[in-house]
Amino acid sequence: MWDSPPPPAPAILTPRKTAHKQVGEISLEDVERKLLLEERAVRLEGGRTDIVLRRCIGYVLLSLFVVNTLAALAVIYLVGVGTLALSDKVVIAVLTATVVQAATILHTVVRYLFKLQ
């Protein structure tokens, strides 16, 4: 009864390592390479979109600044001609507010366009 050798252990199937790939086999390096290429493409597209958005916002802020400054100059012109009657304090307040808004818009645009990293 015990004279016969024990039955062999079940065979563990492992893929053979060969120098060439089998059809349909994907290596980890291929997947990593594809992911890196996709990531670069997304970053490039994101950078282009960011540039377009920054330019658009810059034009909008510049347009608002121009309209605001022209309105302040129109008020001062009308006061100077005599069409509009405002006290000196109001005219000075309008001029001061225009200068402060111009500095704020300039500061905002510069910070937005040229971020410190």
Secondary structure by P-SEA (a helix, b strand, c coil): ccccccccccbbbbbbbccccccccccaaaaaaaaaaaaaaaaaaaaaaaaaaaaaaaaaaaaaaaaaaaaaaaaaaaaaaccccccaaaaaaaaaaaaaaaaaaaaaaaaaacccc
